[in-house]
Amino acid sequence: MKKRDLGISRLWLYKVNRQFYRKPFNVVAGGFVIFVCLLGLFADLIASENPIACKVDGQVHILPAIFSTAELVDYDNQSLLDKIARDGGWTLAPPIPFGPNQTKVDGAIDWLAAPSDLHVLGTDGSGRDVLARIIHGARSAMLVGLSSMLLCTILGVLLGALAAYFGGFWDRVANVGIETLTAFPTLFLILGIQGLLGISSIWQLVVIIGATRWTDVARVTRAEVLRTVNEEYVEAARALGLSHVRILRRHVLPAVLGPVLVSATFGIASAILIESTLSFLGYGAPPPTASWGGLLADAFASQRCYWLILFPGVALSATVLAINIAGEGLSDAVDVL
């Protein structure tokens, strides 16, 4: 039975995926979201002040951009090229040869430099490359968006399913939690919690968003479980003496997979906006962590530097728009099936 259930789930996912990619907009949106995820995942290999690989003083160093190498701690890509020109060797630099927190290039700081051949999207008020910070900001955005929605989904599905299936105490607990959290505007609630706890790490932000945004998933799960729990196949499972856990896992929760997946997709876009807003206000990703909201905050302090607001703003807007389009397409694909 387990193999059969797994086969049915794979078949359902295959049909949803096939239906989703029938529309060109969904293809573009899904591809862009995957592209942003890959940027965040491989940010250290795409934009770094250290090379991907190099040979210096007769020693070969692989991935010093990821694994700190004591011999290269005093070098960046530019100074390393000068050393190789003098002493010999070779280096493979990343496509963007600047780190997100690198302020000096060849020992000089280039504050608020406009886009040029050296810095394609210019530099910020500290001399850091804007393109490098946008790429690393994708990691912060997707890390917060995906991780917080994973936590939201786990909490929402658990509480929503327990509330609808067992009712009584669990239903009261879920409803009180939902009503309490929805009584406060989400952004101000998270901002207040961040202010009380203080900024410590990006994982703290993930937990706070996850602990306050599960209500939407819980509502969807509760409604779907209430609809499913009285179906004939569920009654038959009860008559056969199956345990509550087994009934929920094998007969009830698979029916809520589609709506929950759609809700979580929209939640990712919301979480990214919340993270960027908090970073803009100074309560998001702790410095010097790269964040799109932090870049927009730098633009607010240097309003004549158009590149500080244009490029991070386009990255944030395009990502949120792509996720929302993907969410709409996913919703249509689930509804068709």
LUMKOL-51497 format. One line per field, with one value per residue (C-alpha): residue number from 1; x, z, y. Coordinates in steps of 0.02 Angstrom, whole numbers, plus 50000, padded with zeros to 5 digits. Layout:
N
pos: [NUM/...]
east: [X/...]
up: [Z/...]
north: [Y/...]
***
This chain:
337
pos: [1/2/3/4/5/6/7/8/9/10/11/12/13/14/15/16/17/18/19/20/21/22/23/24/25/26/27/28/29/30/31/32/33/34/35/36/37/38/39/40/41/42/43/44/45/46/47/48/49/50/51/52/53/54/55/56/57/58/59/60/61/62/63/64/65/66/67/68/69/70/71/72/73/74/75/76/77/78/79/80/81/82/83/84/85/86/87/88/89/90/91/92/93/94/95/96/97/98/99/100/101/102/103/104/105/106/107/108/109/110/111/112/113/114/115/116/117/118/119/120/121/122/123/124/125/126/127/128/129/130/131/132/133/134/135/136/137/138/139/140/141/142/143/144/145/146/147/148/149/150/151/152/153/154/155/156/157/158/159/160/161/162/163/164/165/166/167/168/169/170/171/172/173/174/175/176/177/178/179/180/181/182/183/184/185/186/187/188/189/190/191/192/193/194/195/196/197/198/199/200/201/202/203/204/205/206/207/208/209/210/211/212/213/214/215/216/217/218/219/220/221/222/223/224/225/226/227/228/229/230/231/232/233/234/235/236/237/238/239/240/241/242/243/244/245/246/247/248/249/250/251/252/253/254/255/256/257/258/259/260/261/262/263/264/265/266/267/268/269/270/271/272/273/274/275/276/277/278/279/280/281/282/283/284/285/286/287/288/289/290/291/292/293/294/295/296/297/298/299/300/301/302/303/304/305/306/307/308/309/310/311/312/313/314/315/316/317/318/319/320/321/322/323/324/325/326/327/328/329/330/331/332/333/334/335/336/337]
east: [50000/50141/50215/50042/50015/50186/50146/49982/50070/50201/50067/49973/50131/50172/49999/50009/50182/50124/49971/50074/50200/50068/50059/50208/50194/50210/50364/50448/50398/50451/50616/50652/50617/50733/50865/50855/50868/51024/51099/51076/51140/51299/51324/51499/51553/51472/51523/51672/51832/51923/51953/51865/52036/52215/52398/52506/52683/52678/52520/52351/52199/52025/51870/51954/51799/51703/51837/51942/52125/52254/52380/52257/52180/52274/52231/52080/52059/52142/52295/52311/52325/52467/52558/52537/52604/52761/52789/52695/52547/52367/52195/52013/51912/51721/51612/51593/51767/51705/51637/51474/51568/51727/51755/51930/51991/52181/52184/52070/51889/51771/51620/51455/51533/51413/51397/51557/51661/51738/51577/51435/51297/51402/51450/51362/51409/51542/51621/51543/51494/51305/51292/51385/51269/51114/51172/51208/51046/50956/51023/50951/50783/50761/50829/50702/50561/50582/50634/50500/50364/50425/50402/50234/50175/50225/50139/49986/49956/49982/49866/49737/49725/49712/49579/49469/49493/49477/49381/49349/49506/49617/49491/49482/49671/49690/49552/49621/49793/49726/49616/49755/49887/49769/49714/49884/49954/50087/50226/50203/50191/50355/50437/50386/50454/50617/50632/50608/50726/50857/50939/51046/51039/50940/50879/50794/50696/50650/50579/50483/50402/50363/50287/50174/50125/50057/49877/49841/49901/49804/49642/49662/49707/49562/49436/49501/49509/49331/49277/49375/49348/49168/49206/49158/49336/49382/49231/49283/49459/49386/49274/49428/49504/49647/49731/49699/49879/49868/49702/49769/49932/49865/49687/49659/49819/49853/49688/49750/49918/49863/49783/49923/50056/49970/49955/50137/50193/50107/50177/50356/50329/50253/50400/50526/50436/50432/50619/50659/50549/50627/50802/50756/50702/50858/50774/50804/50962/51103/51243/51349/51235/51183/50997/50891/50804/50972/51023/50863/50902/51071/50979/50871/51030/51101/50949/51046/51124/50990/51081/51057/50868/50841/50932/50889/50710/50698/50771/50646/50496/50536/50561/50399/50303/50374/50327/50151/50130/50194/50070/49926/49980/49996/49823/49749/49840/49775/49597/49596/49643]
up: [50000/50038/49863/49788/49887/49836/49655/49665/49743/49607/49474/49550/49558/49378/49319/49416/49346/49169/49187/49264/49122/48986/49005/48946/49090/49213/49123/49131/49313/49369/49275/49353/49529/49499/49432/49590/49699/49604/49623/49810/49821/49721/49772/49841/49672/49570/49669/49785/49824/49821/49667/49628/49611/49598/49606/49713/49775/49700/49795/49716/49812/49768/49816/49934/49909/50013/50122/50207/50161/50278/50138/50041/50184/50137/49952/49846/49661/49608/49721/49681/49495/49536/49636/49498/49370/49478/49544/49421/49443/49386/49451/49404/49464/49486/49358/49482/49560/49711/49878/49952/50096/50004/50023/49950/49776/49760/49927/49868/49917/49779/49867/49774/49605/49458/49348/49250/49170/49340/49442/49323/49440/49537/49722/49882/50017/50087/49919/49905/49735/49712/49594/49718/49858/49750/49711/49895/49941/49839/49965/50112/50024/49972/50136/50235/50111/50092/50271/50355/50241/50279/50464/50429/50330/50465/50603/50497/50433/50606/50699/50559/50538/50725/50744/50604/50635/50825/50858/51038/51130/50976/50878/51017/51029/50841/50831/50979/50899/50730/50802/50914/50778/50646/50767/50741/50575/50530/50491/50652/50755/50684/50699/50882/50918/50829/50929/51094/51054/50965/50800/50819/50659/50502/50576/50714/50581/50499/50663/50701/50528/50535/50709/50659/50480/50500/50515/50327/50304/50459/50392/50224/50304/50427/50289/50178/50319/50372/50192/50180/50351/50313/50146/50127/50109/50275/50359/50285/50355/50527/50512/50473/50637/50566/50690/50685/50635/50490/50430/50435/50350/50212/50179/50243/50224/50041/49997/50068/49978/49831/49927/50056/49919/49838/50004/50045/49875/49902/50078/50011/49918/50074/50182/50059/50065/50256/50264/50143/50237/50404/50330/50259/50434/50514/50598/50468/50417/50535/50454/50356/50282/50107/50089/49956/50091/50159/49986/49973/50143/50073/49927/50048/50123/49950/49849/49699/49666/49556/49544/49730/49715/49534/49528/49702/49676/49509/49587/49731/49624/49489/49616/49710/49546/49479/49638/49633/49450/49492/49636/49522/49394/49528/49593/49418/49391/49557/49522/49350/49429]
north: [50000/50119/50095/50120/50281/50343/50305/50400/50551/50550/50537/50684/50790/50744/50798/50962/50996/50958/51069/51209/51219/51227/51416/51520/51643/51499/51436/51606/51635/51461/51476/51645/51581/51433/51555/51662/51506/51451/51625/51615/51437/51469/51651/51616/51549/51687/51841/51831/51923/51755/51648/51484/51402/51463/51414/51528/51496/51323/51273/51240/51304/51240/51340/51463/51569/51441/51363/51496/51475/51552/51579/51689/51786/51945/51935/51975/51937/52099/52089/51904/51945/52066/51932/51803/51929/51947/51771/51660/51545/51552/51595/51563/51711/51707/51799/51944/51963/52060/52001/52068/52149/52196/52384/52400/52357/52361/52451/52592/52626/52683/52760/52779/52742/52744/52587/52559/52423/52384/52387/52343/52405/52530/52532/52583/52708/52590/52552/52378/52310/52322/52173/52062/52117/52087/51910/51873/51961/51827/51701/51798/51821/51640/51572/51672/51641/51453/51413/51517/51445/51269/51306/51389/51239/51114/51214/51257/51081/51005/51123/51137/50948/50916/51051/50984/50798/50791/50953/51002/51057/51057/51159/51288/51298/51323/51452/51551/51551/51604/51742/51807/51817/51889/52026/52110/52172/52044/52167/52266/52107/52039/52210/52219/52045/52085/52246/52154/52011/52114/52068/51912/51808/51778/51613/51709/51803/51637/51570/51730/51736/51551/51565/51709/51667/51489/51548/51552/51373/51317/51392/51306/51141/51149/51184/51044/50917/50961/50927/50765/50688/50637/50555/50372/50309/50392/50312/50145/50166/50198/50046/49940/49998/50100/50219/50407/50440/50318/50388/50566/50520/50409/50466/50643/50744/50694/50780/50947/50941/51050/51195/51196/51200/51349/51441/51409/51474/51641/51642/51636/51800/51877/51819/51893/52060/52055/52017/52158/52280/52236/52251/52420/52475/52402/52252/52118/52027/52079/52180/52152/52016/52066/52101/52184/52285/52341/52400/52501/52578/52632/52710/52810/52883/52923/52976/53042/52872/52793/52626/52594/52595/52540/52374/52305/52364/52274/52115/52118/52163/52035/51895/51931/51949/51786/51692/51763/51715/51541/51533/51581/51452/51319/51362/51344/51179/51108/51168/51085/50918]
***
